[in-house]
Each structure stands twice: as structure tokens, then as C-alpha cells.
Amino acid sequence: MSVPSDPEFNLQPPATFDTWIAAQDLAVKVLGGTDADPTHGALYYANLETVTSGWFHDNIVARHDLHPILLKQGHHTFFA
């Protein structure tokens, strides 16, 4: 979750960043139907140790009835 006043709002990794390139490749495969979605269809994700958005906490994290946790990977939690 980000807002335009966030200094990292338009942050883009450099084109040579291997993880970024791998993520782009995976996105193409998932959207093309050749690979499974590793997030199990998540609509939202966050590092719950660092998230500062009250809206995100109140409307996503605290609403397990609408947004159950689909996956925890590293420091990130993915929600439906």
C-alpha cells in the first residue's frame, strides 16, 4: 500500500536487478497460464512488521472474513 507522498511511490529497481527480472518473467508465465500463481490468487500483500497504513490494517489484516491469509513467505503475508 502506498500513496503518492511516499518517497518510494515511483521507486523502480534497475533493469539489471536479477530478482526484478525473475519476477517479471514469472508474472508473464502466470498471466499466460504456463505457471501456477505462487501467491494462490492473493490480492494484497504486506510485510506486517513494517506496514504503517491504518487503512490496510483495519480493512485487510483485521478482516479475516473477507481477506483470509493465503500464504506467508519470508516476511510477507498474502491476503485474498
N, C-alpha and C positions, 0 to 999 in steps of 0.2 A: 504494500500500500504506500503510495507516495502522493505528494501534492506538488504543484509547480514551484512552490517556495523552497522545497527540499533541494539542497545543493547537488544531490545525486540524481535528481529527477531525469535529466537527459544524459546521464553517465553511460557511455558505451565502452566496452572493452576494446582493446586494439585488435585489429584483424588477425594478428599473429598469435593471439591468445588461444592456446590449444583447447582448453575447456570450452570456450565460447564456440569455437568451430565444431567441436564434437556435439555440443548442444544443438547447434543449428542443423547439423546432419541428422541427429536423432529426430528433431522436430519434423523435418522433411519426410523421414521414413514413417513416423507415427501418423502424420496427416495424410500420407499417401497410402496408408493401410498395410505397409510391409513389415512394420514392427509394432509390438504391443505398447500401449501407453504405460510407462513406468510409474506414473502418478495415479493410476487407476481412475482417471477422469476427473482429477481434482480441479476445482475452480479457483481455489485460493490456497496460498501457502505463506508461511512466515517462520522466522526464527523467533520463537516465543520468549527467548531470553532477551531479545533486543527490541521487540516490537513496541512502538510508542503510541500507536493510534488507538485512542479510546473507542472510536467507532468500530475498528476491526475487532477489538476485544469484545465489546458489547454485542455486536451483530454477527460475528463469525465464531470466535473462540467459545463464547458462552452459550451459543445456540446449537447445542449438540442435536437437538431435534430436527433442525433444518440443515446443519452443516456438520455431519459426523466426521471424525478423523478417519481418513482413508489410509494414511501412510505416515510413518516417521522415518526420515532418512537423515542421518547426521544430526545437525542442529535444526533441521527444518521439519515442520509439521504441515501436512497437506490435508485440506478440507474439501468436502463435497460442496 
